[in-house]
Amino acid sequence: MFKKEDKKDREVRGDAISSSGETSQRVIFTGLFEQPLKTVFFKMQGKDLLLCIFSGGIRGERKLRTFTGKNRPLNEVLLCGTIIGVNGLDSWFLDARFKEGFGERTNDMITRKSKREIEKMQAAGDVLVKCHKEIAKMIKPGITTMEIDAFAEKFLADHGATPEQKGFSGYPYATCASVNDEICHGFPREEELVEGDIVTIDMVVNLNGGLADSAWTYKVGKLDEKGEKLLNVTKQSLYKGIEQARPGNRLGDIGHAIQTYAEGEGFSVVRDFTGHGIGPTLHEEPHIPHFGLPNKGTRLKEGMVITIEPMINEGSWHSKMDANNWTARTVDQGRSAQYEHTVVITKDGPMLTTDQDQ
């Protein structure tokens, strides 16, 4: 498929973390970069990997996700995803940045926010929290997620804000609305919610350039005992991760805290989607896996702003993609829940810009 003389070599340094948490090491990806973004040929530890690249989400085996953030050059693409069972390897989370020519992923790409920037992000978070609290009052049998989406967009407009995710890589709605076995990026729709459903509403608010990102899973009417436990464990997993978001700790400390707690309660942790840095664009480095090993990965520093957003499943952690190329759902029809906060790393510990308890 590739002729070396027709393409320029690319080399990118990145992290590879075994999804089982058993292995964590630094690797170098070398390969051929083809425009337009269609395919990339990787060599990893001497093994050849052929990966297909699409925009808008994980597509399953041997596939990577691409992001082109707002105000980011089109020839600079952030790749993040999972390779499942390639050449006998474990599942690997990849995090690498490709640019035209040679590029190296370093911690220099992680921005640390000023006091003024954090204040703007807090203001956006205040609007987002108010919107979520109003949505919580709306959740009942008979409502549609399209009604919720329309409400959220109007609410933001009335408060001088905009839905940052609308239009991002072509995403068409102000919110993501993921029901039951949908893990994330569910499309709002006209189908009515029914008693016993769970629905995750995820939104990103832009207020005068400040961003805030938060997802919350709501129960519709009365929920069965297992569903109640799923929601409770997912929420507690989020706060277990947040406890580790302190200067001097590492990203692996966050993921390890989430993984050990959720799996200890009998649930699984989604590997294909992660938290991320945020501000000034929607998706910034670093990526925040919700699994991993303690004392591994990038060290957290004061001024970093990240999202922690574990997606926890009843059954298998594996996902599959809907035909819309956005919505990910569980492979076994088990339910999935998610809670997310935007977290500022401060010298005094984690600060939540999207805290609903204040």
Residue, then its C-alpha position, 0 to 999 in steps of 0.5 A: m500500500f505504501k511506497k517509501e519513496d513516495k512518502k516522507d518518514r515521520e517520527v513521533r515520540g509518545d506514551a503507550i500504556s497497556s489497557s490492562g494496567e500491567t505494562s507502561q513504557r515510553v515508545i517511539f512510533t515511526g511511520l509514513f504520513e499520508q495526506p489527506l488523513k486516511t492511513v498511517f503505517f506504524k512501526m512499534q517495537g519492531k512490529d508493523l501496525l496498519l491503522c485507519i484514521f477517521s475524524g470523530g471517534i474510535r472506530g474499533e480495532r486498529k483504528l485511531r481517532t483524530f482531533t483538529g481543534k479550533n484555531r489549530p492548523l489543519n496540518e497539526v493533528l492530535l491522534c488518540g485511540t486504542i489498538i486492540g490485539v494487534n500482532g499479539l500485543d495487549s490493547w495499547f492506548l496511544d497518545a501522539r502528535f503528528k505535524e508536517g515534518f518531524g515532531e516530538r510529543t513533549n510536556d511543552m505542549i501542555t499549557r498552564k493557565s493564568k489566574r485570569e484564564i482560570e477565572k474565565m473558565q470558572a465563569a463558564g463553569d458557573v453557567l454550565v452548572k446552572c444549566h445542568k441543575e435545570i436539566a435535572k428538573m426536566i428529566k422524567p418519562g416522556i421527555t426527549t433528548m432533543e427537547i433537552d438539547a434545545f433547552a440547553e442551547k437557549f439557556l446558554a444563549d440567554h446567559g451570553a454563552t455558546p455550546e463549544q461542541k456544536g460544530f466541533s469536527g462537524y458535531p451537530y448538537a449543543t449537547c451529547a445525550s447518551v442513553n442506556d448502552e450508549i457510552c458517549h457522543g449520543f445524538p439528541r433525538e425525538e424518541e421519548l425517555v421511559e421509566g428506568d432509562i439512564v441518560t448522560i448529558d454532556m456539554v461544553v460551555n464557552l463564555n467569553g473564551g473561557l471553557a467548561d466541560s461536564a457530563w452527568t448521568y441522570k436516572v429517568g424515574k425509578l431505577d433498578e438496584k443494579g442501575e443505582k449501583l452503576l451510577n453511584v460507583t461511576k460518580q464515586s470513581l470520578y471523585k476517587g480520580i479527582e482526589q489524585a489531581r494534585p501537583g506532584n502526582r502523575l496521570g497514572d495515579i488518577g487512572h489507577a484510583i478510578q480503575t481499582y475502585a470501579e473494577g473492585e465493585g464489579f464494573s469495567v472502565v472504558r479504555d477507548f475514550t479519555g479525559h483531556g486538557i482543556g483551554p484555550t481549545l476544547h481538546e488539549e494535551p494531556h489525555i487522561p486515561h481512566f485506567g493505568l499504573p500509579n506513579k506513571g505518566t505525565r506529572l501534574k503541575e499547578g495551573m494545568v486544567i483537565t477533565i476527568e470523566p470516567m465512563i463505567n460499564e456494567g459488562s465489557w469495557h469494549s465499545k463499538m461505533d454507530a453508523n453516525n460515526w460519533t456515538a459509541r456504545t457497549v458491545d454487549q448492550g450493558r448500560s454505561a454511565q459517566y460523570e465529568h468535572t473540569v478540574v484545575i490543579t492548584k497548590d492546595g489540591p484540585m479545584l472544580t470549576t463545574d462543582q454542582d454542590q456549591 
